[in-house]
Amino acid sequence: MGKLNVVILRYLSRDDFRVLTAVEMGMKNHEIVPVSLIASIASLKHGGCNKVLRELDKHKLLAYERSKTVQGYRLNYGGYDYLALKTLSSRDVILSVGNQMGVGKESDIYIVANAEGEQFALKLHRLGRTSFRNLKNKRDYHKHRNKMSWLYLSRLSAMKEFAYMKALYDQGFPVPKPVDYNRHAVVMELINGYPLCQVREIQDPAALYSEIMELIVKLANHGLIHGDFNEFNLMLDDNDHVTMIDFPQMVSTSHTNAEWYFDRDVKCVRDFFIKRFHYESELYPTFKDIRRACSLDVEISASGYTKKLQQDDCLLHPEGPEGEGLSGDEDDDDISESADDTHEAALEDVINIEEYKQAMLELEGLNIRKDTPTEENATEEHEGAQCEEEVPSEDIQKETVSDISKDLEGEEENEVEDECPDLVDLSVIKQKVKRQLTKQQKAAQRRRLQKGEANLVTKERRENQSNIKSSLEGAYFWG
């Protein structure tokens, strides 16, 4: 976690950034990314991934790790800084990086400028420092996960801070104007002032004390508690007005320990004014003075606002149906119309079935015409009547319709079977086989290149040769 050195950034090529991005993507599922996986993700056009990795390792943008089971590379804060700066510069947000302004317990602050010469503050989150490694147990960045990368936690912290800053700035709070963010880097407005911890004298301590306490209450009325509201996170300008910074640890007023966090922020401010300015006031806010005016904690998902609380809010404020304004008579009319529509649809289905039966009977010549009977077919009608008494007409229709449909299906299947040999062409089969073979050949070539880029066999041979050489020299020395 050394200082940011951007001199090498201008000399890095496109392949270098491609390899750095490949290592970052591989670290989503691997703590140590194997070289073969890096080469597979990077897919450099002309190869040479192993050479690029060694150069990046030499400039301390990557770290080579070797254990009993796996060996590979992992991304450190230097490479992560370069990826963030490259993205921000490609967006034309920043053009140059200046001096370091300050170092916090979780971040480093630098001065940056864009192409027009306008200066901003660049905050690089660096979670995982030696003195603040208990952070995973104190905050809910990782939620239910047991193990997390410090780089990913820094990314989540920057994302939360940018979301808080944007929401508070839109609501008119005295916070820096957010510009952009990427990965663990946040670009914001450069405040012309000093931290309150460096201020020794002010003209009106009472006015400043009142302004800070009103700010704490205003935050709570919007559903948020700063959680680390002290002299180190307050900037004082030339007019003795405060600007609030550092928001990743904000909690919701719905948090189980919200009152304790609120009282702690108030106590920090009171103790500072007593020690530094010898000012003590009997008036100070309490958690009972909060009057909820807005729900910023819901919008930005502050710590402590859980899914259970969100479900409770939905129960207290249910969403009505779209037709909520309809009267009772209109509802009854709609119900009756829908019932009539369903009845008519059922009748139409019955009529369609009867028409289908009649049409099938006409195809087979079984339709009985309603003509007057003649003397010649009187006996046939009499015999038909006796048959109709024995077997119902509906059964006859059902049997004929089912037989006709089965015959039609059988004819269609025979036609499809006859047509299948004509549809398959030998040229199509040749193209499919050729395509499959080329795909297998490309996969085999890709595996061979990945194995070569890993350079594991060559490393093992070199190590064996060095061991043999050292042992022979020792044997020669001892005679």
BELKA-V63326 format. One record per residue. RES is the residue in one small letter. SS is DSSP state (a for helix, b for strand, c for the rest). PHI is phi in radians with two decimals (* if undefined). Layout:
# BELKA-V63326
res=RES ss=SS phi=PHI
res=RES ss=SS phi=PHI
This chain:
# BELKA-V63326
res=m ss=c phi=*
res=g ss=c phi=-1.28
res=k ss=c phi=-1.23
res=l ss=c phi=-1.38
res=n ss=c phi=-2.06
res=v ss=c phi=-1.70
res=v ss=c phi=-1.17
res=i ss=a phi=-1.28
res=l ss=a phi=-1.05
res=r ss=a phi=-1.29
res=y ss=a phi=-1.73
res=l ss=c phi=-1.35
res=s ss=c phi=-1.60
res=r ss=a phi=-1.18
res=d ss=a phi=-1.14
res=d ss=a phi=-1.10
res=f ss=a phi=-1.20
res=r ss=a phi=-1.16
res=v ss=a phi=-1.23
res=l ss=a phi=-1.06
res=t ss=a phi=-1.15
res=a ss=a phi=-1.13
res=v ss=a phi=-1.15
res=e ss=a phi=-1.11
res=m ss=a phi=-1.19
res=g ss=a phi=-1.18
res=m ss=c phi=-1.32
res=k ss=c phi=-1.15
res=n ss=c phi=-2.14
res=h ss=c phi=-2.33
res=e ss=c phi=-1.33
res=i ss=c phi=-2.09
res=v ss=b phi=-1.55
res=p ss=b phi=-1.13
res=v ss=a phi=-1.16
res=s ss=a phi=-1.10
res=l ss=a phi=-1.20
res=i ss=a phi=-1.08
res=a ss=a phi=-1.12
res=s ss=a phi=-1.20
res=i ss=a phi=-1.29
res=a ss=a phi=-1.17
res=s ss=c phi=0.88
res=l ss=c phi=-1.11
res=k ss=c phi=-1.14
res=h ss=c phi=-1.91
res=g ss=c phi=1.30
res=g ss=c phi=1.46
res=c ss=a phi=-1.16
res=n ss=a phi=-1.11
res=k ss=a phi=-1.16
res=v ss=a phi=-1.12
res=l ss=a phi=-1.10
res=r ss=a phi=-1.16
res=e ss=a phi=-1.19
res=l ss=a phi=-1.16
res=d ss=a phi=-1.17
res=k ss=a phi=-1.16
res=h ss=c phi=-1.56
res=k ss=c phi=1.09
res=l ss=c phi=-1.62
res=l ss=b phi=-2.28
res=a ss=b phi=-2.21
res=y ss=b phi=-1.54
res=e ss=b phi=-2.14
res=r ss=b phi=-2.45
res=s ss=c phi=-2.17
res=k ss=c phi=-1.22
res=t ss=c phi=-1.79
res=v ss=c phi=-2.54
res=q ss=b phi=-2.39
res=g ss=b phi=3.11
res=y ss=b phi=-2.15
res=r ss=b phi=-2.34
res=l ss=b phi=-1.47
res=n ss=c phi=-1.91
res=y ss=a phi=-1.16
res=g ss=a phi=-1.11
res=g ss=a phi=-1.17
res=y ss=a phi=-1.17
res=d ss=a phi=-1.10
res=y ss=a phi=-1.13
res=l ss=a phi=-1.12
res=a ss=a phi=-1.17
res=l ss=a phi=-1.15
res=k ss=a phi=-1.11
res=t ss=a phi=-1.17
res=l ss=a phi=-1.14
res=s ss=a phi=-1.24
res=s ss=a phi=-1.19
res=r ss=c phi=-1.46
res=d ss=c phi=1.08
res=v ss=c phi=-1.48
res=i ss=c phi=-2.27
res=l ss=c phi=-2.13
res=s ss=b phi=-2.46
res=v ss=b phi=-2.08
res=g ss=b phi=-1.82
res=n ss=b phi=-1.36
res=q ss=b phi=-1.50
res=m ss=b phi=-1.52
res=g ss=b phi=-2.88
res=v ss=b phi=-2.24
res=g ss=c phi=-1.87
res=k ss=c phi=-1.26
res=e ss=c phi=-2.27
res=s ss=b phi=-2.80
res=d ss=b phi=-2.15
res=i ss=b phi=-1.99
res=y ss=b phi=-2.25
res=i ss=b phi=-1.60
res=v ss=b phi=-2.26
res=a ss=b phi=-2.50
res=n ss=c phi=-1.72
res=a ss=c phi=-1.17
res=e ss=c phi=-1.50
res=g ss=c phi=1.55
res=e ss=c phi=-1.35
res=q ss=b phi=-1.64
res=f ss=b phi=-2.32
res=a ss=b phi=-1.88
res=l ss=b phi=-1.89
res=k ss=b phi=-1.91
res=l ss=b phi=-1.84
res=h ss=b phi=-1.31
res=r ss=c phi=-2.33
res=l ss=c phi=-1.29
res=g ss=c phi=1.83
res=r ss=c phi=-1.15
res=t ss=a phi=-1.09
res=s ss=a phi=-1.55
res=f ss=a phi=-2.34
res=r ss=c phi=-1.56
res=n ss=c phi=-1.52
res=l ss=a phi=-1.15
res=k ss=a phi=-1.10
res=n ss=a phi=-1.49
res=k ss=a phi=-1.68
res=r ss=c phi=-2.18
res=d ss=c phi=-1.79
res=y ss=c phi=-1.10
res=h ss=c phi=-1.53
res=k ss=c phi=0.96
res=h ss=c phi=-1.59
res=r ss=c phi=-1.36
res=n ss=c phi=-1.54
res=k ss=c phi=-2.18
res=m ss=c phi=-2.49
res=s ss=c phi=-1.38
res=w ss=a phi=-1.14
res=l ss=a phi=-1.12
res=y ss=a phi=-1.21
res=l ss=a phi=-1.13
res=s ss=a phi=-1.13
res=r ss=a phi=-1.12
res=l ss=a phi=-1.13
res=s ss=a phi=-1.10
res=a ss=a phi=-1.14
res=m ss=a phi=-1.13
res=k ss=a phi=-1.13
res=e ss=a phi=-1.12
res=f ss=a phi=-1.13
res=a ss=a phi=-1.14
res=y ss=a phi=-1.08
res=m ss=a phi=-1.11
res=k ss=a phi=-1.18
res=a ss=a phi=-1.15
res=l ss=a phi=-1.21
res=y ss=a phi=-1.16
res=d ss=a phi=-1.18
res=q ss=c phi=-1.52
res=g ss=c phi=1.56
res=f ss=c phi=-1.36
res=p ss=c phi=-1.33
res=v ss=b phi=-2.27
res=p ss=c phi=-1.10
res=k ss=c phi=-1.31
res=p ss=b phi=-1.30
res=v ss=b phi=-1.89
res=d ss=b phi=-2.91
res=y ss=b phi=-2.60
res=n ss=b phi=-2.71
res=r ss=c phi=0.95
res=h ss=c phi=-1.83
res=a ss=b phi=-1.89
res=v ss=b phi=-2.16
res=v ss=b phi=-1.80
res=m ss=b phi=-2.45
res=e ss=b phi=-1.15
res=l ss=c phi=-1.50
res=i ss=c phi=-1.51
res=n ss=c phi=-1.56
res=g ss=c phi=-3.00
res=y ss=b phi=-2.26
res=p ss=b phi=-1.10
res=l ss=a phi=-1.10
res=c ss=a phi=-1.20
res=q ss=a phi=-1.63
res=v ss=c phi=-1.51
res=r ss=c phi=-1.81
res=e ss=c phi=-2.41
res=i ss=c phi=-2.39
res=q ss=c phi=-1.30
res=d ss=c phi=-2.30
res=p ss=a phi=-1.13
res=a ss=a phi=-1.15
res=a ss=a phi=-1.15
res=l ss=a phi=-1.15
res=y ss=a phi=-1.09
res=s ss=a phi=-1.13
res=e ss=a phi=-1.12
res=i ss=a phi=-1.18
res=m ss=a phi=-1.15
res=e ss=a phi=-1.13
res=l ss=a phi=-1.16
res=i ss=a phi=-1.09
res=v ss=a phi=-1.19
res=k ss=a phi=-1.11
res=l ss=a phi=-1.06
res=a ss=a phi=-1.16
res=n ss=a phi=-1.13
res=h ss=c phi=-1.61
res=g ss=c phi=1.58
res=l ss=b phi=-2.23
res=i ss=b phi=-2.22
res=h ss=c phi=-1.08
res=g ss=c phi=1.56
res=d ss=c phi=-2.53
res=f ss=c phi=-1.50
res=n ss=c phi=-2.44
res=e ss=a phi=-1.19
res=f ss=a phi=-1.40
res=n ss=a phi=-1.93
res=l ss=b phi=-2.21
res=m ss=b phi=-1.80
res=l ss=b phi=-2.00
res=d ss=c phi=-1.60
res=d ss=c phi=-1.21
res=n ss=c phi=-1.64
res=d ss=c phi=1.08
res=h ss=c phi=-1.91
res=v ss=b phi=-1.67
res=t ss=b phi=-2.23
res=m ss=b phi=-1.60
res=i ss=c phi=-2.33
res=d ss=c phi=1.13
res=f ss=c phi=-2.07
res=p ss=c phi=-1.07
res=q ss=c phi=-1.67
res=m ss=c phi=-1.08
res=v ss=b phi=-2.20
res=s ss=b phi=-1.52
res=t ss=c phi=-1.23
res=s ss=c phi=-1.50
res=h ss=c phi=-1.11
res=t ss=c phi=-1.13
res=n ss=c phi=-1.88
res=a ss=a phi=-1.10
res=e ss=a phi=-1.11
res=w ss=a phi=-1.15
res=y ss=a phi=-1.12
res=f ss=a phi=-1.11
res=d ss=a phi=-1.13
res=r ss=a phi=-1.17
res=d ss=a phi=-1.08
res=v ss=a phi=-1.13
res=k ss=a phi=-1.15
res=c ss=a phi=-1.07
res=v ss=a phi=-1.17
res=r ss=a phi=-1.10
res=d ss=a phi=-1.12
res=f ss=a phi=-1.14
res=f ss=a phi=-1.16
res=i ss=a phi=-1.19
res=k ss=a phi=-1.30
res=r ss=a phi=-1.52
res=f ss=c phi=-1.90
res=h ss=c phi=0.94
res=y ss=c phi=-2.09
res=e ss=c phi=-2.31
res=s ss=c phi=-2.10
res=e ss=c phi=-1.40
res=l ss=c phi=-1.65
res=y ss=c phi=-2.70
res=p ss=c phi=-1.33
res=t ss=c phi=-2.17
res=f ss=a phi=-1.16
res=k ss=a phi=-1.30
res=d ss=a phi=-1.40
res=i ss=c phi=-1.27
res=r ss=c phi=-2.15
res=r ss=c phi=-1.10
res=a ss=c phi=-1.96
res=c ss=c phi=-2.65
res=s ss=c phi=-2.13
res=l ss=a phi=-1.20
res=d ss=a phi=-1.14
res=v ss=a phi=-1.30
res=e ss=a phi=-1.17
res=i ss=c phi=-1.89
res=s ss=c phi=0.93
res=a ss=c phi=-1.22
res=s ss=b phi=-1.10
res=g ss=c phi=1.78
res=y ss=c phi=-1.58
res=t ss=c phi=-1.63
res=k ss=a phi=-1.16
res=k ss=a phi=-1.14
res=l ss=a phi=-1.14
res=q ss=a phi=-1.16
res=q ss=a phi=-1.16
res=d ss=a phi=-1.11
res=d ss=a phi=-1.12
res=c ss=a phi=-1.17
res=l ss=a phi=-1.23
res=l ss=a phi=-1.27
res=h ss=c phi=-2.21
res=p ss=c phi=-1.24
res=e ss=c phi=-1.51
res=g ss=c phi=-1.36
res=p ss=c phi=-1.21
res=e ss=c phi=-1.18
res=g ss=c phi=-1.62
res=e ss=c phi=-1.26
res=g ss=c phi=-1.49
res=l ss=c phi=-1.28
res=s ss=c phi=-1.49
res=g ss=a phi=-1.21
res=d ss=a phi=-1.14
res=e ss=a phi=-1.12
res=d ss=a phi=-1.12
res=d ss=a phi=-1.12
res=d ss=a phi=-1.08
res=d ss=a phi=-1.09
res=i ss=a phi=-1.15
res=s ss=a phi=-1.15
res=e ss=a phi=-1.12
res=s ss=a phi=-1.15
res=a ss=a phi=-1.15
res=d ss=a phi=-1.10
res=d ss=a phi=-1.09
res=t ss=a phi=-1.15
res=h ss=a phi=-1.14
res=e ss=a phi=-1.13
res=a ss=a phi=-1.10
res=a ss=a phi=-1.14
res=l ss=a phi=-1.11
res=e ss=a phi=-1.11
res=d ss=a phi=-1.11
res=v ss=a phi=-1.13
res=i ss=a phi=-1.11
res=n ss=a phi=-1.11
res=i ss=a phi=-1.15
res=e ss=a phi=-1.13
res=e ss=a phi=-1.12
res=y ss=a phi=-1.11
res=k ss=a phi=-1.13
res=q ss=a phi=-1.10
res=a ss=a phi=-1.14
res=m ss=a phi=-1.19
res=l ss=a phi=-1.18
res=e ss=a phi=-1.15
res=l ss=a phi=-1.08
res=e ss=a phi=-1.59
res=g ss=c phi=1.30
res=l ss=c phi=-1.77
res=n ss=c phi=-1.30
res=i ss=c phi=-1.65
res=r ss=c phi=-1.39
res=k ss=c phi=-1.65
res=d ss=c phi=-1.54
res=t ss=c phi=-1.29
res=p ss=c phi=-1.27
res=t ss=c phi=-1.80
res=e ss=c phi=-1.27
res=e ss=c phi=-1.24
res=n ss=c phi=-1.83
res=a ss=a phi=-1.15
res=t ss=a phi=-1.16
res=e ss=a phi=-1.16
res=e ss=a phi=-1.16
res=h ss=a phi=-1.11
res=e ss=a phi=-1.15
res=g ss=a phi=-1.16
res=a ss=a phi=-1.14
res=q ss=a phi=-1.09
res=c ss=a phi=-1.15
res=e ss=a phi=-1.17
res=e ss=a phi=-1.16
res=e ss=a phi=-1.35
res=v ss=c phi=-2.09
res=p ss=c phi=-1.14
res=s ss=a phi=-1.21
res=e ss=a phi=-1.14
res=d ss=a phi=-1.13
res=i ss=a phi=-1.09
res=q ss=a phi=-1.15
res=k ss=a phi=-1.11
res=e ss=a phi=-1.14
res=t ss=a phi=-1.16
res=v ss=a phi=-1.13
res=s ss=a phi=-1.14
res=d ss=a phi=-1.13
res=i ss=a phi=-1.13
res=s ss=a phi=-1.13
res=k ss=a phi=-1.11
res=d ss=a phi=-1.12
res=l ss=a phi=-1.12
res=e ss=a phi=-1.09
res=g ss=a phi=-1.10
res=e ss=a phi=-1.13
res=e ss=a phi=-1.13
res=e ss=a phi=-1.08
res=n ss=a phi=-1.12
res=e ss=a phi=-1.12
res=v ss=a phi=-1.12
res=e ss=a phi=-1.12
res=d ss=a phi=-1.25
res=e ss=a phi=-1.45
res=c ss=a phi=-1.00
res=p ss=a phi=-1.06
res=d ss=a phi=-1.35
res=l ss=a phi=-1.29
res=v ss=c phi=-1.37
res=d ss=c phi=-1.94
res=l ss=a phi=-1.16
res=s ss=a phi=-1.15
res=v ss=a phi=-1.15
res=i ss=a phi=-1.10
res=k ss=a phi=-1.09
res=q ss=a phi=-1.12
res=k ss=a phi=-1.12
res=v ss=a phi=-1.14
res=k ss=a phi=-1.13
res=r ss=a phi=-1.12
res=q ss=a phi=-1.15
res=l ss=a phi=-1.16
res=t ss=a phi=-1.12
res=k ss=a phi=-1.13
res=q ss=a phi=-1.15
res=q ss=a phi=-1.14
res=k ss=a phi=-1.13
res=a ss=a phi=-1.13
res=a ss=a phi=-1.15
res=q ss=a phi=-1.15
res=r ss=a phi=-1.13
res=r ss=a phi=-1.12
res=r ss=a phi=-1.14
res=l ss=a phi=-1.16
res=q ss=a phi=-1.11
res=k ss=a phi=-1.14
res=g ss=a phi=-1.22
res=e ss=a phi=-1.17
res=a ss=a phi=-1.11
res=n ss=c phi=1.06
res=l ss=a phi=-1.29
res=v ss=a phi=-1.14
res=t ss=a phi=-1.14
res=k ss=a phi=-1.11
res=e ss=a phi=-1.11
res=r ss=a phi=-1.12
res=r ss=a phi=-1.12
res=e ss=a phi=-1.14
res=n ss=a phi=-1.11
res=q ss=a phi=-1.11
res=s ss=a phi=-1.16
res=n ss=a phi=-1.13
res=i ss=a phi=-1.12
res=k ss=a phi=-1.13
res=s ss=a phi=-1.16
res=s ss=a phi=-1.18
res=l ss=a phi=-1.17
res=e ss=a phi=-1.13
res=g ss=a phi=-1.16
res=a ss=a phi=-1.17
res=y ss=a phi=-1.18
res=f ss=a phi=-1.18
res=w ss=a phi=-1.49
res=g ss=c phi=1.41
